Amino acid sequence: MNEFAASTGGTVTAPPEAGIESRRYRVISGCVECASDLTALRRVPGVRDVRVLSATGTLVVEAPATLDDAVLIRTANASGLVLEPTHPRNGAGEEKKAEQTTKRTRWWLRPEMIMLEIAAALLVVVEIMGCYTETKSAATWLSYAVVAVGIVFPARTAFMMLKAKRVSINVLLVVAVAGALALGKVMEAACVVVIFSLGVVLESYVADRARKSIQKLMDLSPALAERFAPDGTVEQVEVEQLEVDDIVLVRPSSRLPTDGTVVQGASWIDASAITGESMPVEVEPGAEVYGGTLNGHAALRIKVAKPFEDTVLARVIKEVEEAQQNRGQAQRFADKFGTIYTPVMIALAVLMAAFGPQVFDISYTDALYRALVVLIVSCSCSLVLSVPVSVVSAVARAARDGVLIKGGAYLEQLAKLRSVAFDKTGTLTLGRPVLLQVHALEGHGETELLTLSASVEAGATHPIAEAIVRAARERGVVVTPADDVEVIPGVGAQSRIDGAMVVVGRVGDLAGNPAAQAALDTVEDAGGTPVAVTVDGRLIGLLGVADELRPEAVTALASLRRVGVKHTTMLTGDRERVAQAIAGRLGIEGVRAQLMPNEKSTAVTSIKQSGVTAMVGDGVNDAPALATADVAVVMGAAGTDVALEMADVALMADDLNKLPYAVALARRANRIIAQNIALSLAVILFLVIFAVAGKFTLTAGVLINEAWALVIIANGLRLLRLTPGLREVGAITKAARSTPADQASGDDGCGCGDSCGTAPVTVKELPQVNALPVASASAPSEGCGCGDNCGTTTVPKISVPVQPTAAEDSCAAGGCGCSSVPADEAVTSSHRI
């Protein structure tokens, strides 16, 4: 019934010893969503399994590597499915691929479309001829030709459905048309055939919009990569042929073909397509990069880190394709409705034909006609298609903005979310301690305190030690590492300096030392962890170290409350007083402190009593709590395979703003799905009642039916739009994009557009978070990173470069190194802290 032209990644190969591989085929035409169409393929010798990825119109066939593609394609053709391999096994070249793509785009040349076009043209002639008495007889005979031409493909599909002992909408159409012909309603039968077929094509086109949004993700990955051969030359190979540790060349303004590590070159990378981050980031040797991201102004050499099918982009595409497997209640209702709806409509039509004369006092001919109208108005896909289309649209929209939602079930859970539990370290904070306070005691100075503590801690590797050493150097203290530093687990570090034993670590008993107790209270009230510095057992000062809060934590939590989340709780192993201080500054209502990792799952279980609960963590030590929650949300999933696997909802970047965005999108999707179900049921009820009452002709019934189906499906497609409300909740800005069409557009040569100085970077200022440190960005003097001639951008707090590059040369001289990135790719960021 539906026609697809979707593309996806290459062949995914099973373990070699199995001898089985998963092959992917685009469904060019045919009823891919009718499972019975796949029966013949499943019976091919050697075929293990056939799966439908309806989100992209793709068929996955698990078969031996020795089985020829041609056998599977011929078998599918015999069943009414036109398939095309996404990765030809004969190694077809780029010219062959381009030719196939061109053929696919000529949808009007497909056999079913040619038959519909002929039937529609004949129907126009019939309608004209039917207006004149002299030609009415000829119009009637020509109507038979319209039916004969237009019914070919629906009849073939109906025949296959009956062979599989299933009754589909095409079966109802054929029965209705046959009945109309028997009653002498030839012109009406012709109208019904053409209008129904045209409606199916339009429904397929509208529904295909959602699939094309997923195809945009697939198109991010280049088909070819430039790989360095052993002799140092560069060869073009398909990305599927790249092997781990291969070195590939990525040219300026092109997309990375795979995940890997930069080994040579320095540039900026726009990762918005993968992580949803609006600002490009600078990369240099040693940096990890992802396939599908956009390279900036300089060439890079990248060492391949993993096979193509294991790259982040490939895994995201796979999860989005298979999102329909995790079906929500609405989707399960629509599926169940579809299985009982058609038999019920057939039974109603039979009852109308049999008992209509007695009930409505009409002739048997009129009763049979009304029964046919009942059948034709029941030929609707509105409910069955609108719910999956809505789910696919929402999942695709989220994926494009850096949020991976693994199916309709989790979309529904997000929409019902009432409570959110956060892990603290690495989730609400950056997991990077900074020195917050210095309290010198007994007449010692701050510089002396920092000098002694940094000397000892320079020999330790604990994050708190790194924070103390870093802060000392930032304050101009010359750090001389002490000799023979001894690290005592659970206590701290110690070393002998100038004959005195200096210990930096846990705070001991402060009884009888009011000055030290006051300093301790100050540190803990600010949410810091106290660190004692003693010399020969005598306390000379306290240091306050605090984990750095995420810059977007305050705004993200405020946005969560705006979208309807009622309760937020922080789970941490920190002491109660420190945890309460941090929670107070972030606006979190509940705190569960001094928890061991296994105790967090117990805490989540109790929180779930207040309603649907999400657990948000970084996937490092939160596995039990994530598994316990109704929705497991993992941050920074693009960076770790484990996080991507365990998440129900994956925030690809370390950006908490994506969480309220996901909740808002899910609630919008829930509303639209509810609208679609209500509208579908109302329209079905309306059409059936009026058909039984004899208020419709066959032509009027099919027209109203198809029109409403298009409206309902189009309503679901609204989820593809990024509304202003979603943009605001998720702090989403326009991300850089690069296409050949863009690069061909006018540009001044520095990648900043016509006027470099007109790319403002806006910053939303928020109240200070008391004494807790908040991450910030450094600000170069140029607003676009292209040199002095670009002009500057004045920002109240933070100035973030659009494209961080060397500033020595001017744009006029073309030496700023921004390559040919077009003007419309300049980034305007709303960086919230």
C-alpha positions in Angstrom: 0.0 0.0 0.0 2.8 2.4 0.8 5.8 3.3 -1.4 9.1 4.0 0.1 12.5 5.2 -1.1 14.6 5.0 2.0 18.3 4.5 2.3 20.5 3.3 5.1 23.9 2.1 6.0 25.8 -0.8 4.6 25.6 -4.5 5.2 25.9 -5.5 8.8 27.7 -8.8 9.0 27.1 -11.5 11.6 30.0 -13.3 13.3 32.0 -15.1 10.5 31.5 -18.5 12.0 27.8 -18.2 11.7 28.0 -17.7 7.9 24.9 -15.5 8.2 24.7 -11.8 7.3 22.0 -9.2 7.6 21.2 -7.6 4.3 19.2 -4.4 3.9 16.9 -3.6 1.1 15.0 -0.4 0.3 11.3 -1.1 -0.5 10.7 0.9 -3.6 7.0 0.0 -3.8 4.6 -2.5 -2.3 2.8 -3.1 1.0 5.8 -3.5 3.3 3.7 -3.0 6.3 1.6 -6.1 5.5 3.5 -8.9 7.2 1.9 -11.5 4.9 3.8 -10.0 2.0 7.0 -11.4 3.5 5.9 -15.0 3.6 7.5 -15.9 0.3 10.8 -14.3 1.4 10.8 -16.3 4.6 10.4 -19.5 2.6 13.5 -19.0 0.5 16.0 -21.8 1.4 18.6 -20.4 3.8 16.7 -17.3 4.9 16.7 -17.2 8.7 14.6 -14.1 9.3 12.9 -11.2 7.6 12.3 -8.0 9.5 10.5 -4.8 8.5 11.9 -1.4 9.6 8.8 0.5 8.8 10.3 3.8 10.1 12.6 3.9 7.0 10.8 1.5 4.6 13.7 -1.0 4.9 13.7 -4.8 4.8 16.3 -6.7 6.7 16.9 -10.3 5.6 19.2 -12.6 7.5 20.6 -15.1 5.0 23.8 -17.0 4.2 26.5 -15.0 2.5 26.3 -17.4 -0.5 22.7 -16.6 -1.3 22.4 -14.4 -4.3 20.6 -11.1 -4.0 18.8 -11.7 -7.3 17.0 -14.7 -5.8 15.6 -12.5 -2.9 14.7 -9.6 -5.2 12.9 -11.9 -7.7 10.9 -13.6 -4.9 9.9 -10.2 -3.5 8.8 -9.0 -7.0 6.6 -12.0 -7.3 4.9 -11.0 -4.1 4.4 -7.4 -5.2 7.4 -5.9 -3.5 10.0 -4.0 -5.5 13.4 -4.1 -3.6 16.8 -2.6 -4.1 19.9 -3.5 -2.1 21.2 -0.6 0.0 24.7 -2.1 -0.5 25.0 -3.9 -3.8 27.1 -7.1 -3.4 28.5 -6.9 -6.8 30.5 -3.7 -5.8 28.6 -1.4 -8.1 30.4 1.8 -8.7 29.2 5.3 -8.0 27.9 5.7 -11.6 25.6 2.7 -11.1 24.5 4.0 -7.7 23.7 7.4 -9.2 21.7 5.8 -12.0 19.7 3.8 -9.5 19.0 6.9 -7.4 17.8 8.8 -10.5 15.5 6.0 -11.3 14.1 6.0 -7.8 13.4 9.7 -7.9 11.2 9.2 -11.0 8.3 8.0 -9.0 5.8 8.8 -11.8 7.5 6.1 -14.0 6.7 3.2 -11.6 4.3 0.7 -13.0 1.6 1.3 -10.4 1.9 5.1 -11.0 1.7 4.6 -14.8 -1.5 2.6 -14.4 -3.0 5.2 -12.0 -2.1 8.0 -14.4 -3.7 6.2 -17.3 -6.8 5.5 -15.3 -7.0 9.1 -14.1 -6.7 10.5 -17.6 -9.4 8.2 -18.8 -11.7 9.2 -15.9 -11.3 12.9 -16.9 -12.5 11.9 -20.4 -15.4 9.9 -18.9 -16.5 12.8 -16.8 -16.5 15.1 -19.8 -18.3 12.6 -22.0 -20.8 11.9 -19.3 -22.0 15.5 -19.4 -23.5 15.0 -22.9 -26.4 12.8 -23.7 -24.9 11.8 -27.0 -21.8 10.4 -25.4 -23.1 8.9 -22.2 -23.2 5.4 -23.6 -19.5 5.7 -24.7 -18.6 7.1 -21.3 -20.1 4.1 -19.6 -18.0 1.7 -21.7 -14.9 3.8 -21.1 -15.6 3.6 -17.3 -15.1 -0.2 -17.6 -11.7 0.6 -19.0 -10.9 2.9 -16.1 -11.8 0.2 -13.7 -9.8 -2.5 -15.6 -6.7 -0.3 -15.6 -7.0 1.2 -12.1 -7.9 -2.0 -10.3 -4.8 -4.1 -11.4 -2.5 -3.3 -8.5 -5.1 -3.2 -5.7 -6.5 -6.5 -7.0 -3.1 -8.1 -7.0 -2.5 -7.0 -3.4 -6.0 -8.2 -2.4 -5.3 -11.6 -4.0 -2.1 -12.0 -2.0 -3.9 -11.0 1.2 -6.6 -13.6 0.6 -4.0 -16.3 -0.2 -2.5 -15.5 3.2 -6.0 -15.7 4.8 -6.1 -12.0 5.7 -8.6 -9.4 4.8 -7.1 -6.0 4.0 -8.4 -2.6 2.8 -7.6 -3.6 -0.8 -9.9 -6.6 -0.4 -12.7 -4.3 0.7 -12.1 -2.0 -2.3 -12.2 -4.9 -4.8 -15.4 -6.2 -3.2 -17.0 -2.7 -3.3 -16.0 -2.1 -6.9 -17.3 -5.5 -7.9 -20.6 -4.9 -6.2 -20.9 -1.4 -7.8 -20.4 -3.0 -11.3 -23.0 -5.6 -10.5 -25.5 -2.9 -9.6 -24.7 -1.0 -12.8 -22.9 1.9 -11.0 -20.1 1.7 -13.5 -19.0 5.4 -13.4 -19.1 5.4 -9.6 -16.9 2.3 -9.6 -14.4 4.1 -11.9 -14.4 7.1 -9.6 -13.9 5.0 -6.5 -10.9 3.1 -8.0 -9.1 6.3 -9.1 -9.8 8.3 -5.9 -8.9 5.4 -3.6 -5.6 4.8 -5.5 -4.8 8.5 -5.6 -5.5 8.7 -1.8 -3.2 5.8 -1.1 -0.4 7.5 -3.1 -1.0 10.8 -1.2 -1.1 9.0 2.1 2.2 7.3 1.2 3.7 10.6 0.2 2.6 12.3 3.4 3.7 9.5 5.6 7.1 9.3 3.8 7.9 12.7 5.2 8.7 11.1 8.5 10.9 8.5 6.9 12.8 11.2 4.9 13.6 12.9 8.2 15.3 9.8 9.3 17.0 9.5 5.9 18.6 12.9 6.6 20.4 11.2 9.5 21.6 8.5 7.2 22.8 11.0 4.6 25.2 12.5 7.2 27.6 9.6 6.7 29.6 9.9 3.5 29.5 6.8 1.2 33.2 7.0 0.5 36.3 7.6 2.6 39.9 8.6 1.6 42.2 6.0 3.2 45.9 6.2 3.3 47.5 3.1 1.6 50.7 1.5 3.0 52.7 3.4 0.4 51.4 6.7 1.5 49.0 7.3 -1.3 45.3 8.1 -0.8 42.6 5.7 -2.1 38.9 6.0 -2.1 37.0 3.1 -0.4 33.5 2.6 0.8 33.1 3.5 4.5 32.0 -0.1 5.2 35.5 -1.3 4.2 37.3 0.8 6.7 39.1 -1.2 9.4 40.2 -0.3 12.9 43.6 1.6 12.9 43.2 2.7 9.3 44.2 6.4 8.7 41.7 8.4 6.7 42.0 11.9 5.3 39.1 14.4 6.1 39.2 17.5 3.9 38.0 20.9 5.0 34.2 21.4 5.0 33.5 17.7 4.6 31.9 15.2 6.9 33.9 12.6 8.8 33.3 9.1 7.5 33.7 7.2 10.8 34.5 7.5 14.5 38.1 7.8 15.4 41.0 9.8 17.0 42.7 12.8 15.4 46.3 11.9 14.7 47.3 15.0 12.7 45.9 18.4 12.1 43.8 20.9 14.1 40.4 22.2 13.2 37.0 22.8 14.5 34.2 20.2 14.4 30.5 20.8 14.2 28.9 17.8 16.0 25.4 19.2 16.1 24.1 16.4 13.9 25.2 13.8 16.5 25.0 15.5 19.9 22.8 18.5 19.2 25.4 20.9 20.4 25.1 24.2 18.6 28.7 25.4 19.0 31.6 23.9 17.1 34.4 22.5 19.2 38.2 22.7 18.5 40.0 19.4 18.0 43.7 18.6 17.9 45.7 15.4 17.9 44.3 13.0 20.5 40.7 14.3 20.3 37.9 11.8 19.8 35.6 12.6 16.9 32.4 11.0 15.5 31.4 10.0 12.0 28.8 12.3 10.3 30.2 15.4 12.0 31.3 18.4 9.9 35.0 19.3 9.7 35.9 23.0 9.7 38.7 24.9 8.1 41.7 22.5 8.1 42.4 18.9 6.9 42.6 16.2 9.5 44.0 12.7 9.6 42.0 10.4 11.7 42.7 6.9 13.0 39.6 4.6 12.7 38.4 3.5 16.1 35.7 1.0 15.3 34.0 -0.7 12.4 31.4 1.4 10.5 28.4 -0.5 11.9 29.6 0.3 15.5 30.0 4.0 15.0 27.8 6.3 17.0 25.9 7.5 13.9 25.2 4.0 12.7 24.0 3.0 16.2 21.7 6.0 16.4 20.2 5.3 13.0 19.7 1.6 14.0 18.0 2.7 17.2 15.7 5.1 15.4 14.9 2.6 12.7 13.9 0.0 15.3 12.1 2.5 17.6 8.8 1.0 16.5 9.7 -2.3 18.2 9.2 -0.7 21.6 5.5 0.2 21.1 3.5 2.3 23.5 -0.1 1.8 24.5 -1.4 4.1 21.8 0.5 2.2 19.1 -0.6 -1.2 20.5 -4.2 0.1 20.5 -3.9 1.1 16.9 -2.5 -2.2 15.9 -5.2 -4.1 17.8 -7.9 -1.9 16.4 -6.7 -2.6 12.8 -7.0 -6.4 13.4 -10.6 -6.3 14.4 -11.8 -3.2 12.5 -11.9 -4.8 9.0 -13.8 -8.0 10.0 -16.3 -5.8 11.9 -16.9 -3.6 8.8 -17.4 -6.6 6.6 -19.9 -8.1 9.1 -21.7 -4.7 9.2 -21.9 -4.6 5.4 -23.3 -8.2 5.3 -25.9 -7.3 7.9 -26.9 -4.2 6.0 -27.3 -6.2 2.8 -29.3 -8.9 4.5 -31.5 -7.0 6.9 -31.4 -3.4 5.5 -34.8 -3.8 3.6 -36.6 -4.8 6.8 -34.9 -2.2 9.1 -34.9 0.8 6.8 -37.8 -0.1 4.5 -35.7 0.0 1.3 -35.2 -2.3 -1.6 -32.6 -5.0 -1.7 -30.8 -3.1 -4.4 -30.6 0.0 -2.2 -29.5 -2.1 0.8 -26.7 -3.7 -1.2 -25.6 -0.3 -2.4 -25.5 1.0 1.2 -23.5 -2.1 2.2 -21.0 -1.3 -0.5 -20.7 2.3 0.8 -20.1 0.9 4.3 -17.2 -1.1 2.8 -15.7 1.8 0.9 -15.8 4.2 3.8 -14.2 1.6 6.0 -11.2 1.6 3.7 -9.2 3.9 5.9 -5.6 3.8 7.2 -6.0 7.0 9.3 -5.7 5.4 12.7 -3.4 2.5 11.8 -0.9 4.9 10.1 -1.3 8.1 12.0 0.0 6.7 15.4 3.2 5.1 13.9 3.8 8.2 11.8 3.5 10.4 14.9 5.9 8.2 16.9 8.5 8.1 14.0 8.2 11.9 13.6 8.8 12.6 17.3 11.7 10.1 17.5 13.3 11.5 14.3 12.9 15.1 15.6 14.5 14.2 18.9 17.4 12.4 17.2 18.1 15.5 15.0 18.4 17.5 18.2 20.7 15.2 20.0 18.2 13.1 22.0 17.8 9.4 21.2 14.4 8.0 22.3 14.3 4.3 21.8 10.6 3.8 21.0 7.0 4.8 21.5 6.9 3.1 25.0 9.6 5.5 26.3 8.0 8.4 24.5 4.8 7.8 26.4 6.6 7.4 29.7 8.4 10.7 29.2 5.1 12.3 28.6 3.8 11.0 31.9 6.9 11.9 33.8 6.3 13.3 37.3 9.6 12.7 39.2 13.2 12.9 38.2 16.1 11.5 40.2 19.6 12.9 39.4 23.0 11.4 40.1 25.2 14.3 41.3 28.7 13.7 40.2 29.0 13.9 36.4 25.3 14.7 36.0 24.5 17.9 37.9 28.2 18.6 38.2 31.1 18.3 35.7 33.0 15.9 38.0 35.8 18.4 38.0 36.6 19.8 41.5 37.8 23.3 41.9 39.2 25.2 44.9 36.4 27.2 46.4 37.8 28.7 49.7 41.1 29.1 51.5 40.9 29.5 55.3 44.3 30.1 56.9 44.5 29.6 60.7 46.8 30.5 63.6 48.4 33.5 61.8 49.5 31.6 58.7 48.9 33.3 55.3 46.9 32.0 52.4 49.9 31.9 50.1 51.8 29.8 52.7 48.9 27.4 53.0 48.6 27.0 49.3 52.3 26.5 48.8 52.5 23.7 51.4 49.3 21.9 50.3 50.2 22.2 46.6 53.7 20.8 47.1 52.2 17.7 48.8 49.3 17.3 46.4 51.5 17.6 43.3 52.6 14.1 44.0 49.0 12.7 44.2 46.6 11.9 41.5 43.2 12.4 43.2 40.9 15.0 41.5 40.9 17.1 44.7 44.7 17.1 44.6 44.6 18.3 41.0 42.2 21.1 41.9 44.4 22.4 44.7 47.6 22.3 42.5 45.7 24.0 39.6 44.3 26.8 41.9 47.8 27.4 43.4 49.3 27.9 40.0 46.5 30.1 38.9 47.2 32.4 41.9 50.8 32.7 41.0 52.2 30.2 43.6 55.4 28.4 42.5 54.6 24.7 43.0 57.6 22.6 43.9 56.6 18.9 44.2 57.6 17.4 47.6 59.8 14.4 47.8 58.5 10.9 48.8 54.8 11.8 48.9 52.8 9.1 50.6 49.1 8.7 49.6 47.0 7.2 52.4 43.7 5.9 51.1 40.7 7.5 52.8 42.9 10.0 54.6 44.9 12.1 52.2 48.6 12.6 51.2 51.6 13.5 53.4 55.2 14.4 52.9 58.1 15.9 54.9 58.9 19.5 53.9 61.9 21.3 55.5 61.9 18.7 58.2 58.2 19.1 59.1 55.5 16.5 58.3 52.8 18.1 56.2 49.5 16.2 55.8 46.7 17.3 53.4 43.5 15.4 53.7 40.6 14.5 55.9 39.4 16.9 58.6 39.8 15.5 62.2 38.3 16.4 65.5 37.9 20.2 65.8 36.6 20.3 69.4 38.1 23.2 71.2 39.0 25.1 68.0 36.2 27.6 67.3 38.1 29.3 64.5 38.5 26.0 62.6 34.9 25.0 63.3 33.7 28.3 61.9 35.8 27.7 58.8 34.4 24.2 58.4 30.8 25.5 58.7 31.6 28.1 56.0 32.9 25.5 53.6 30.1 23.1 54.1 27.4 25.8 53.9 28.8 26.7 50.4 28.5 23.1 49.4 32.2 22.4 49.5 34.3 19.4 50.7 36.7 20.5 53.5 40.4 19.6 53.2 42.6 20.0 56.3 46.3 21.1 56.1 48.4 20.1 59.2 52.1 20.6 60.0 53.4 18.2 62.5 49.9 17.4 63.7 49.0 21.1 64.1 46.1 22.4 62.0 47.2 25.5 60.0 44.2 25.9 57.7 41.2 24.5 55.8 40.6 24.4 52.1 37.1 24.2 50.6 36.9 22.2 47.3 33.7 21.9 45.4 32.7 20.0 42.2 32.0 22.4 39.4 28.3 22.7 38.6 27.1 22.2 35.0 26.6 25.6 33.4 23.1 24.7 32.3 22.0 22.9 35.5 19.9 25.8 36.9 18.1 26.6 33.7 17.5 22.9 33.0 15.9 22.3 36.3 13.7 25.4 36.0 12.6 24.2 32.5 11.7 20.8 34.0 9.4 22.4 36.4 7.9 24.5 33.6 7.1 21.4 31.5 5.3 19.7 34.5 7.8 17.6 36.4 6.6 17.8 40.0 9.5 16.3 42.0 13.2 16.4 41.6 15.7 14.5 43.8 19.4 14.3 44.0 21.1 11.1 44.8 24.7 11.3 46.0 27.4 9.7 48.2 28.3 13.1 49.6 27.6 14.2 53.2 24.1 15.5 53.9 25.2 19.0 54.6 27.1 19.4 51.4 24.4 17.7 49.4 21.7 20.0 50.8 23.8 23.1 50.0 24.1 22.1 46.3 20.5 21.1 46.1 19.4 24.4 47.5 21.4 26.3 44.9 20.0 24.2 42.1 16.4 24.3 43.3 16.1 20.5 43.8 13.4 19.6 46.3 14.7 16.3 47.7 18.1 15.0 48.7 19.3 11.4 49.4 22.8 11.7 50.7 25.6 9.3 51.7 24.3 6.6 49.4 26.3 3.7 48.1 25.7 2.8 44.4 23.5 -0.1 45.2 21.4 2.0 47.6 20.5 4.4 44.8 18.2 1.8 43.2 16.3 1.5 46.6 15.9 5.3 46.6 14.6 5.2 43.1 12.0 2.5 44.0 10.7 4.7 46.8 10.5 7.8 44.5 8.5 5.8 41.9 5.6 5.8 44.4 4.9 9.4 43.4 4.5 8.6 39.8 6.4 7.8 36.6 10.1 8.4 37.5 13.2 8.9 35.4 16.7 8.4 36.6 19.4 10.6 35.1 23.0 9.5 35.3 26.2 9.3 33.3 26.1 5.5 33.0 29.3 5.0 35.0 28.1 3.6 38.3 24.4 4.2 38.0 23.4 1.0 36.3 21.2 -0.4 39.2 19.3 2.9 39.6 18.9 3.3 35.9 17.5 -0.2 35.6 15.0 0.4 38.4 13.6 3.7 37.0 10.7 3.8 34.6 12.9 5.7 32.2 16.7 5.4 32.2 18.2 8.7 30.9 21.9 8.7 30.2 24.0 11.8 29.6 26.9 12.0 27.2 25.9 8.7 25.6 27.8 9.6 22.4 31.0 9.1 24.3 30.5 5.5 25.7 29.0 2.4 24.1 27.8 1.1 27.5 25.8 4.3 28.1 24.2 4.1 24.7 23.2 0.5 25.3 21.6 0.9 28.8 19.7 4.1 28.1 16.0 4.2 27.3 16.6 7.9 26.5 20.1 9.0 25.6 21.2 12.6 25.7 24.0 12.4 23.2 25.8 15.4 24.6 26.5 16.4 28.3 23.7 18.9 28.1 21.0 18.8 30.8 18.8 21.2 28.8 18.0 18.2 26.5 16.1 16.6 29.3 13.3 19.2 29.6 13.3 19.3 25.8 12.7 15.6 25.6 9.9 15.8 28.1 8.2 18.7 26.3 8.5 16.9 22.9 7.1 13.7 24.4 4.1 15.6 25.9 3.5 17.3 22.6 3.6 13.9 20.8 1.2 12.5 23.4 -1.3 15.3 22.7 -1.1 14.8 18.9 -1.4 11.0 19.2 -4.5 11.4 21.4 -5.9 13.9 18.8 -5.3 11.4 16.0 -6.9 8.6 17.8 -10.0 10.7 18.8 -10.3 12.2 15.3 -9.9 8.7 13.6 -12.6 7.1 15.8 -14.9 10.1 15.4 -14.5 10.1 11.6 -15.0 6.3 11.3 -18.2 6.6 13.5 -19.5 9.5 11.4 -18.8 7.8 8.1 -20.3 4.5 9.0 -23.5 6.0 10.5 -24.1 8.2 7.5 -23.3 5.3 5.1 -25.8 3.1 6.8 -28.4 5.9 6.7 -27.8 6.2 2.9 -26.4 9.8 3.1 -23.4 9.0 1.0 -22.7 7.8 -2.5 -19.7 5.7 -3.2 -17.8 8.6 -4.7 -18.6 11.0 -1.8 -17.7 8.3 0.8 -14.3 7.6 -0.6 -13.5 11.3 -1.1 -14.4 12.2 2.5 -12.6 9.1 3.8 -9.3 9.8 2.0 -9.4 13.5 2.8 -9.7 12.9 6.5 -7.0 10.3 6.5 -4.6 12.8 4.9 -5.5 15.4 7.5 -5.0 13.0 10.4 -1.6 11.7 9.1 -0.5 15.3 8.4 -1.3 16.2 12.0 1.2 13.6 13.1 3.8 15.1 10.9 3.7 18.4 12.8 6.0 16.7 15.3 8.8 17.1 12.8 8.8 20.8 13.3 11.0 22.4 16.0 8.5 24.8 17.6 9.6 28.0 19.4 8.5 26.4 22.7 10.7 23.4 22.2 13.6 25.5 21.1 13.3 27.7 24.2 12.9 24.7 26.6 15.9 22.9 25.1 18.1 26.1 24.7 18.4 25.0 21.1 20.0 27.3 18.6 20.5 27.0 14.9 23.4 24.6 14.3 25.9 24.8 11.5 25.2 22.7 8.4 27.2 22.2 5.3 25.9 20.9 2.0 27.2 21.3 -1.6 24.4 23.6 -2.4 25.3 25.8 0.5 28.9 25.9 -0.4 28.0 27.0 -3.9 26.2 30.0 -2.5 27.7 33.4 -2.2 30.3 33.8 0.5 33.1 36.2 1.4 35.7 33.4 1.7 36.1 33.4 5.5 33.1 31.4 6.4 31.4 34.2 8.3 28.9 35.3 5.6 28.6 38.7 4.1 29.4 40.6 7.3 31.5 38.9 10.0 30.5 41.4 12.6 26.8 40.5 12.3 27.0 37.1 14.0 26.1 38.0 17.5 26.5 35.5 20.4 23.8 36.1 22.9 24.0 35.1 26.5 21.2 34.8 29.0 22.4 36.0 32.4 21.3 34.2 35.5 21.6 34.9 39.2 25.0 33.9 40.7 24.9 30.5 42.2 26.4 31.7 45.5 29.9 30.4 46.1 29.7 27.4 43.9 31.8 27.6 40.7 30.1 27.5 37.4 31.8 26.5 34.1 32.4 29.3 31.7 34.0 29.9 28.3 36.9 32.1 27.5 36.4 35.0 25.1 38.7 36.0 22.3 38.4 39.5 20.9 37.0 38.5 17.6 33.4 37.5 17.3 33.9 35.0 14.5 37.4 33.9 14.9 38.5 35.3 11.6 40.9 38.1 12.6 40.7 41.8 13.3 38.8 42.7 10.2 35.8 40.6 11.2 34.7 43.0 13.8 34.0 42.1 17.4 31.0 40.9 19.3 30.1 42.5 22.6 28.7 40.1 25.2 27.8 41.0 28.8 29.4 37.9 30.4 30.8 35.4 27.9 31.9 35.7 24.3 31.9 32.4 22.4 33.6 32.3 19.0 31.5 31.1 16.2 34.4 29.4 14.5 37.5 29.4 16.8 40.5 29.8 14.4 43.7 31.7 14.3 43.2 35.4 14.4 46.4 36.6 12.7 45.1 37.1 9.2 42.3 39.2 7.9 39.2 37.9 6.2 40.0 40.3 3.3 43.2 38.4 2.7 41.4 35.1 2.9 43.8 33.8 5.4 41.6 33.1 8.4 41.4 29.5 7.6 37.6 29.2 7.8 37.5 27.6 4.3 34.3 28.0 2.3 31.6 27.5 5.0 28.6 29.5 3.8 27.1 32.5 5.6 24.0 30.6 6.6 26.2 28.2 8.7 27.3 30.9 11.1 26.2 29.9 14.6 24.2 32.1 17.0 24.4 30.6 20.4 22.3 31.1 23.5 24.8 29.8 26.0 23.0 29.5 29.3 25.0 29.3 32.6 
